[in-house]
Amino acid sequence: MDKYVLVLESTNFIYSHTVTYSAWALGAACALLKYYAEKTDIQVNPEVWLLPAYTLYGVDSPIACFCIAMGIDDREVALKLAERFPANQLSQNSKNILVDWLSVKWWFSNITHPSLESWLDQKRKIESTWELIQKAKKKFNVPELKNYEKYVVSCELRGLRFENRTALIKELYIGYVLRLVREPLSVDPNAIRAQLQDGTLLGYIPKELAEIYAPLIDSGNVLYAEVSEIIEEDVSVHIFRE
């Protein structure tokens, strides 16, 4: 029996050190790559910078990394929570950080106990995860839901390059409020238009998000988008509801 215990302890020792040192090595490699990229002005997929965290935490999702960093110590739970975060909240613009972390913090603070009950299948995990989320809010000063209850999601608008609509970008500024209007007769029955205040079409909410939020608008909820970032011909927005 002692022989098996020794083997198990040795295996755990080797695994923990291999993972830790691999993450450190990748972190050092990323630092060198970032320095080289800045000097040579080359573009690097932003997800590369998350490889050390992926290795250390044993996950393949930025959201799962965030959950673990916030104290969710069960990797399986972290991955399940990450599955509930709308995939297209991840930035597709290589000039930006991979994730709008403020959006993730707001999402994290919006996780409710009923949501956990529908996402997780074990009462023990539901209760322990709920307790960890509450501790994380206090420890890391995560915004409380009551302060951000109108927040929905962040995304980049689509379709700005059609019909020379990029010319409208000059009328925008950070904080400009766009109207979100349903366009059910479009090719996509869930289409949601992002319009200037005078009703001029600027672009559309990404298809994946429109599928989720079209029913909200159809049921009487009012959504609006506040411009959060403008980079050349790309416009990002935070979406809120009244």
C-alpha positions in Angstrom: 0.0 0.0 0.0 2.9 2.3 0.9 4.3 1.7 -2.5 1.2 2.9 -4.2 1.0 6.0 -2.0 4.6 6.8 -2.9 3.9 6.4 -6.6 0.8 8.7 -6.3 2.7 11.3 -4.4 5.5 11.2 -6.9 3.1 11.5 -9.8 1.4 14.5 -8.1 4.8 16.1 -7.5 5.9 15.7 -11.1 2.6 16.9 -12.5 2.4 20.0 -10.3 5.9 21.1 -11.0 5.7 20.3 -14.7 2.5 22.4 -15.0 3.9 25.3 -12.9 7.3 25.4 -14.7 5.7 25.0 -18.1 3.5 28.0 -17.4 6.5 30.0 -16.2 8.4 29.0 -19.4 5.5 30.0 -21.6 5.2 33.3 -19.7 8.8 34.1 -20.4 8.4 33.1 -24.1 5.4 35.3 -24.4 7.3 38.2 -22.9 10.1 37.8 -25.4 7.6 37.4 -28.3 5.8 40.5 -27.2 9.0 42.5 -27.2 9.9 41.1 -30.7 6.4 41.8 -32.0 6.6 45.4 -30.8 10.0 45.9 -32.4 9.1 44.4 -35.7 5.5 45.6 -35.8 4.1 42.1 -36.4 0.6 41.0 -35.5 0.2 38.2 -33.0 -3.0 36.4 -32.2 -4.1 37.9 -28.8 -4.9 34.4 -27.5 -1.2 33.6 -27.5 -0.8 35.8 -24.4 -3.2 33.5 -22.5 -1.2 30.3 -23.1 0.6 30.5 -19.8 -2.8 30.7 -18.0 -4.2 28.0 -20.1 -1.3 25.7 -19.1 -1.4 26.6 -15.5 -5.2 26.2 -15.0 -5.7 23.4 -17.5 -8.4 25.1 -19.5 -8.8 26.5 -23.0 -11.1 29.4 -22.5 -10.3 33.0 -21.4 -13.6 33.1 -19.4 -12.6 29.8 -17.6 -9.3 31.4 -16.7 -11.1 34.4 -15.3 -13.4 32.2 -13.2 -10.5 30.3 -11.8 -8.5 33.5 -11.1 -11.6 34.8 -9.2 -11.5 31.7 -7.0 -13.6 29.0 -8.7 -11.3 26.2 -7.8 -13.1 23.5 -9.7 -11.9 23.3 -13.3 -15.0 21.5 -14.5 -17.2 24.2 -13.0 -15.1 27.0 -14.5 -15.4 25.4 -17.9 -19.2 25.0 -17.5 -19.6 28.6 -16.4 -17.5 29.7 -19.4 -19.9 27.9 -21.7 -22.6 30.2 -20.6 -20.7 33.3 -21.5 -21.8 34.4 -25.1 -18.9 33.4 -27.3 -19.0 36.5 -29.4 -18.2 38.7 -26.5 -14.6 37.7 -27.3 -13.1 40.4 -29.4 -12.4 39.5 -33.0 -10.2 42.6 -33.4 -6.6 41.6 -33.1 -5.7 45.2 -32.1 -7.7 44.8 -28.9 -7.3 42.6 -25.8 -8.9 39.2 -26.4 -11.7 39.9 -24.0 -13.4 43.0 -22.7 -12.6 42.1 -19.1 -15.0 44.7 -17.7 -17.8 42.8 -19.6 -16.6 39.6 -18.0 -16.7 41.2 -14.5 -20.2 42.4 -15.0 -21.3 39.0 -16.3 -19.6 37.3 -13.4 -21.5 39.6 -10.9 -24.8 38.8 -12.7 -24.5 35.1 -12.1 -27.5 34.2 -9.9 -28.3 31.2 -7.8 -31.1 30.0 -10.1 -28.7 30.2 -13.0 -26.2 28.0 -11.2 -29.0 25.5 -10.5 -29.7 25.2 -14.2 -26.0 25.1 -15.2 -24.6 22.7 -12.7 -26.0 19.2 -11.8 -24.8 18.7 -8.3 -26.2 20.6 -5.3 -22.8 20.5 -3.6 -21.2 22.2 -6.5 -24.0 24.7 -6.8 -23.7 25.8 -3.2 -19.9 25.9 -3.1 -19.7 27.8 -6.4 -22.3 30.4 -5.2 -20.3 30.9 -2.0 -17.0 31.4 -4.0 -18.7 33.9 -6.3 -19.9 35.9 -3.2 -16.4 35.8 -1.7 -14.9 36.9 -5.0 -17.2 39.9 -5.2 -16.0 41.1 -1.9 -12.3 40.2 -2.2 -11.8 41.7 -5.7 -14.4 44.4 -5.5 -16.4 43.0 -8.4 -19.4 45.3 -9.2 -22.6 44.3 -7.6 -25.6 43.5 -9.8 -27.6 46.4 -8.5 -25.1 48.9 -9.8 -25.0 47.4 -13.3 -28.4 45.8 -13.6 -29.0 47.5 -17.0 -25.9 46.1 -18.6 -26.3 43.3 -21.2 -23.1 42.7 -23.2 -20.3 44.2 -25.3 -19.7 43.5 -29.0 -18.4 44.9 -32.3 -21.0 46.0 -34.8 -21.2 44.2 -38.1 -22.0 45.4 -41.6 -20.3 48.9 -41.4 -18.5 48.4 -44.7 -21.6 48.0 -46.7 -23.2 51.0 -48.6 -20.3 53.2 -47.5 -21.6 53.3 -44.0 -18.1 53.7 -42.6 -18.5 57.4 -43.6 -21.0 57.7 -40.7 -18.3 56.8 -38.2 -17.1 60.4 -38.2 -20.3 61.4 -36.5 -19.7 59.0 -33.6 -17.8 59.5 -30.4 -17.2 57.5 -27.2 -20.4 57.5 -25.3 -22.6 58.1 -28.4 -25.9 56.3 -27.9 -27.2 54.2 -30.8 -30.8 53.0 -31.1 -31.3 49.3 -31.5 -34.3 48.4 -33.7 -35.6 45.0 -34.9 -35.5 44.2 -38.6 -37.5 40.9 -38.7 -38.0 41.1 -42.5 -34.2 40.9 -43.1 -32.4 37.8 -44.4 -31.9 37.1 -40.7 -35.3 37.1 -38.9 -33.5 38.0 -35.7 -31.6 41.0 -37.2 -31.2 44.0 -34.9 -30.2 47.3 -36.5 -27.9 49.8 -34.8 -29.1 53.3 -35.8 -27.9 56.8 -35.4 -30.3 59.1 -33.5 -31.8 60.3 -36.7 -32.7 56.7 -37.7 -29.8 56.3 -40.2 -28.6 52.7 -40.3 -25.0 52.2 -39.1 -24.7 48.5 -38.7 -26.0 45.4 -37.0 -25.6 43.5 -33.8 -23.7 40.2 -34.4 -25.9 37.4 -35.5 -25.2 35.2 -32.4 -26.2 38.0 -30.1 -29.2 39.0 -32.2 -30.5 35.4 -31.8 -30.4 35.9 -28.0 -31.7 39.5 -27.7 -34.3 39.7 -30.5 -36.9 38.0 -28.3 -36.1 40.5 -25.6 -36.9 43.4 -27.9 -39.9 41.6 -29.3 -41.3 41.2 -25.8 -41.1 44.9 -25.1 -37.7 45.4 -23.7 -35.8 48.5 -24.9 -32.1 48.0 -25.7 -29.6 50.6 -26.7 -25.9 50.6 -27.5 -23.3 53.0 -26.2 -20.2 53.4 -28.3 -17.2 52.2 -26.3 -14.4 52.1 -28.8 -13.7 53.3 -32.4 -10.6 51.9 -34.2 -10.4 53.0 -37.9 -13.5 51.4 -39.4 -14.4 49.2 -36.4 -16.9 50.3 -33.8 -17.5 48.5 -30.5 -20.4 49.1 -28.2 -21.8 48.3 -24.8 -25.4 47.2 -24.9 -27.8 48.2 -22.2 -31.5 47.9 -21.5 -33.8 50.5 -20.1 
